[in-house]
Amino acid sequence: MGSIAHVRMLGKCRIISKADARRIERELVHIRRLMEMGRFRFKPEDEDIHMAVERVLIAALGPAGGRLHTARSRNDQVALDLRLYLRDEGCKTLAHLAGLVKTLARKGQGHLRLLMPAYTHLQRGQATTVAHHLAAYGEMFLRDMGRFRDLLIRMNVSPLGSGACTGTSFPIDREGVARALGFSGVTQNSLDAVSDRDFVMEYQAAAAILAVHLSRLGEEVVLWTSSEFAFASLPENLTSGSSMMPNKRNPDGAELLRAKSGRIFGNLVRILTVMKGLPLAYNKDLQEDKEGVFDTVDTLAVALPFAARLVERIRFHPAALRAAVEGASGGILATEAADALVRKGIPFRKAHGIVKARVDEAWRWGKPLTVDAVGPLSVEKAAAKAVESRRLAGGPAPATVAKELRGIEREAAALLKAAGKGF
């Protein structure tokens, strides 16, 4: 793509003849076809992909084939190629993320009133809903989409024309080539352009934060589907059996969502370490910018669709969730009890102490905690009433969460659409 756009520009600017430009373009199209069919022959003496292409061009066209590289260096060429590659892959990452956000939103809409405990310190704190919990992950992945969208905007400038390090004296049309390749503009400093890999570091950094979120989701699924929690279960085709214990179905995929974060973190550290001591401009160290990002791209291309499938296929168990909400003698309603006293004029800190004493007594005698604000309701109904009362933005009230989920889905679609238009 880069070479075709470059040679068209060389012909248009009369830097080489239009006839040579047309012949070179035809041969480049032929070479691309050979590569796509796996029939392009590399030789050990080829220094790199660029010289391999040039060798075949010259073999086919004679001296005219050597004119392609006029006003161009491998330094600006490889910087261009990596931007083109990562721009395409970044858009694919956005599409996968949009699919995951949509799946979370749709799953949440079906569980707006399904109560579950909200945890702090992995201890039951207050009542919430499954939808509210799923929406929290929707917000995380929506922020990830924003990060990838931002980095795609910043990286969408063409370095071609920067040459080896100081540009070229030929009257080339950098802006025309940039437009032909879908870039929004051109880089403004040739030294920076050939040595800049900020876009690789940004992709890796955004991927690392995304991997944290995927890992957290994986951990929740592992907990929820364990015998200790039993909040949910996965279909057999999303789990693995034990080679020895017939009773086991293991959430291996969810566990790998956690584990894959390690290689993505490692790839980020790898590129940061490569870049940290490089003087301007190009250095061969930059050859090490690719393997890590290829691995991260490939990892996300598997992990994101799997995460969406995990969310789509997980089945929640209302009875187990209800038992968790009602457990510990209704201690999950303690905050409601304290708030009820505050509404009667008692300072919160004093109310906190009064309710703590009530909770201790309830646990001691195995009696349910009474909550003045809700009257003689069951713990489940009292918890549902408490959830319903939290209608403020960000709260778990079903109507509030339904609106949040619709907004998450709309924003994800808008970010994806904007990326498509931009590139």
Phi, psi and omega in degrees: 000313181295318182291321179295314179297321182294314184289327175299318179295319179300319178291317181296323180275002179061029175281325166233167183291151179296328179296314178296321180298317180294319180296317179297317180298316179301318181290324176298319177298320178295318179297318178299319179297318178300318180295317181297329179272357181074024184249005177283130183262113173274153178237150181302331182280353175293123180294324183194183182300323183294315180289331176295316178296316181296322179300315181291322177300311182294323178297324182276325189245354184075207183306331180301327180297333179284354182277346181303323189276007176301133177063027181215149175238158172297335182295311178284334179293313181291327175297321177294310184302318182291325176295316180299315180298310186287332174296314178298313183290327176297322177294322177293320177300317177301318180296317177297319179297318179300321177296320179293316179298317179299317180296317177299317181295316181293320179296318180298321181299335179273359183224038185294331183246009179279109185287149172205162176286143166265135187251146159229141184057027183059028174238145183298128182247294181221171179276142172216197178234160175301321180299317179298320180293315179295323179297328178300318177290326175301319178296318179301310185288334174293320175297322176300317178301318179298320179295315180293322177298317181298315182291328177295323178295314182293324185277352189276054174230146186269128176272353185297132186109352178281347178064210180289319178195340183232027176077211183211154177270354177288145182281066183278165178250086182297317183296322179296317177296318179300314179297319181298330182262007176081018178274154180276348180179196181237157176293153188255357180216120187292325178297315179293319189299318184280342182249357182284126171229027177304322183294328175290316179296320179296316178300315181295322179293315177298322178294323180294318177294318176301318180297326175300315181293319177297320180295318178296318177298316178301318179295319178299316181296319177301315179295310185299325184268002178284159178297329182294321178267305180058031179285336187204170175216160180245150175294158186300327183283359173249012177228175177231148179275167175272142179287345184238323188256108185296340184278354190263138163230114189261137180280060188300320181297317178296322178295323179289332172301323175292313188290325182297338178300327182299317181288327178291318175301316181299321179294325176295312179300324181300310183288324177299320181291322177298318189277338196295336184239020186275125172283161176289144004249263183286141172224151183293345174308330185293350171300333182276011179275352193260312185305316181297315182289325175301317181294318179296316178302313181295322180295314180293327180296337176265316188292319185293311176298325178295318179300319178297319179293322178300313180295318183296321189263349180295140180241123182273150183250100184303322183295316180293321179294318179296319179297324179292324178291322184276347186293174178055040175056034176075020180300341180293348179263006186300319180297324178296320179297317179295318179297325178297320178292323178298321179294342176270002176103000180279132178303145186302318184298323177290319179300321179302315180294319179299313183291324177302319178296321178296317180298314180301319180291319180298317179294322183295319185258359178068029179256151178289146177289133177269142181236112184303326187289336186249352177073202187278062178258156172295161179301318181298313181292324178294320178295319179297320179294321178296317178297315181299329183286344183267072184269358181295159179304130181093349182279174186269001180307136185308317180295321179295315181291322178301317177296318179299315182295321176297320180293319178300314182295318179297316183293322178297317179295322180293318178297319180293319179295318180297321179295319179298320179290324184290334185234000000 
